[in-house]
């Protein structure tokens, strides 16, 4: 496969981040079980070890790290890309081409969705790193703006939406959950999930409240004429797809944080 070719090829000293992300976009996210993975379980990385493509991509990224300017190049780049993605720097091309978030309802373009997923996949494939530590700062930065959006400042909704992409994708890959450090903590006596700390719980509250706000915005009629152009049937289909996407996000976060 193409991933095997990448892993076997020589790596240039100059590394183009956009090329790395474009290569990762070619590979879909693995389908993992929705059941939570306990801390220390070997199943948390089985989707990499049991798939040739992901294993080859991991080997390729390891070669890139060896060519990097420092030994922590990969982890630093992952954190930087995540923050730049939330700020909209990595998605400026999609916005300028007309496929961005012109409606400012917190939804993301397909290019932004792909970029966010690639960044999370990049973090997951780095060896000897903590994806949770790399992703939480950017997620926190974006979701912290959710209260401002709730107060009517919809100009910040795109950043919240991109932070949600990172949160949802990381939950799908079971990279962040529980205490916010990548582990689900279980009370051994009651066999019940321990709740996340207040700081993580607040971010989850921001996320869910924003998703509910976005649903109300989608179903609102005050600006429907300008937001949903076209026939009534096509507009209904777009609204339905958007609402279903919000519901899917809620479900993913719920599975990532079952407590």
LINSUL-V353155 format. One record per backbone hydrogen bond with DSSP energy under -1.0 kcal/mol. CO is the residue of the C=O (numbers start at 0). NH is the residue of the N-H. E is the energy in kcal/mol with one decimal. If there is no record, write none. Layout:
# LINSUL-V353155
[[CO:NH:E] [CO:NH:E]]
This chain:
# LINSUL-V353155
[[0:4:-1.8] [1:5:-2.3] [2:6:-2.2] [3:7:-1.8] [4:8:-1.4] [15:19:-1.7] [16:20:-2.4] [17:21:-2.4] [18:22:-2.1] [19:23:-2.0] [20:24:-1.8] [22:25:-1.0] [23:26:-1.6] [37:40:-1.9] [40:43:-1.3] [41:44:-1.3] [44:47:-1.3] [44:48:-1.9] [45:49:-2.4] [47:50:-1.2] [50:54:-2.4] [51:55:-2.4] [52:56:-2.5] [53:57:-2.2] [54:58:-1.8] [55:59:-2.4] [56:60:-2.5] [57:61:-1.9] [58:62:-1.7] [59:63:-2.0] [60:64:-2.3] [61:65:-1.7] [62:66:-1.3] [69:72:-1.5] [71:75:-2.3] [72:76:-2.6] [73:77:-2.4] [74:78:-2.1] [75:79:-2.3] [76:80:-3.0] [77:81:-2.2] [78:82:-2.1] [79:83:-2.7] [80:84:-2.5] [81:85:-2.0] [82:86:-2.2] [83:88:-2.1] [90:94:-1.8] [91:95:-2.8] [92:96:-1.3] [93:98:-2.1] [94:97:-1.4] [100:103:-1.1] [108:112:-2.4] [109:113:-2.4] [110:114:-2.2] [111:115:-2.7] [112:116:-2.2] [113:117:-2.2] [114:118:-2.0] [115:119:-2.0] [116:120:-2.5] [117:121:-2.5] [118:122:-2.1] [119:123:-2.2] [120:124:-1.9] [129:133:-1.5] [130:134:-2.0] [131:135:-2.5] [134:138:-2.4] [135:139:-3.3] [136:140:-2.2] [137:141:-2.0] [138:142:-2.8] [139:143:-1.9] [141:144:-1.5] [142:145:-1.9] [144:148:-1.7] [145:149:-2.3] [146:150:-1.2] [147:152:-2.3] [148:151:-1.9] [151:153:-1.7] [152:155:-1.5] [153:156:-1.4] [155:159:-1.6] [156:160:-2.6] [157:161:-2.1] [158:162:-2.1] [159:163:-2.0] [160:164:-1.4] [161:165:-1.7] [162:166:-2.4] [163:167:-3.2] [164:168:-2.4] [165:169:-2.4] [166:170:-2.0] [167:171:-2.2] [168:172:-1.8] [169:174:-3.1] [170:173:-1.1] [176:179:-2.4] [182:178:-1.4] [183:38:-1.1] [184:193:-2.8] [186:190:-2.6] [191:186:-2.9] [196:200:-2.6] [197:201:-2.3] [198:202:-1.5] [199:203:-2.3] [200:204:-1.9] [201:205:-2.4] [202:206:-2.5] [203:207:-2.6] [204:208:-2.5] [205:209:-2.1] [206:210:-2.2] [207:211:-2.2] [208:212:-2.3] [209:213:-2.6] [210:214:-1.9] [211:215:-2.1] [212:216:-2.1] [213:217:-2.4] [214:218:-2.1] [222:226:-2.0] [223:227:-2.6] [230:234:-2.3] [231:235:-2.3] [232:236:-2.0] [233:237:-2.1] [234:238:-2.5] [235:239:-2.7] [236:240:-2.5] [237:241:-2.2] [238:242:-2.6] [239:243:-2.5] [240:244:-1.8] [241:245:-1.8] [242:246:-2.4] [243:247:-2.5] [244:248:-2.0] [245:249:-2.3] [246:250:-2.4] [247:251:-2.2] [248:252:-2.3] [249:253:-2.3] [250:254:-2.2] [251:255:-1.8] [252:256:-1.8]]
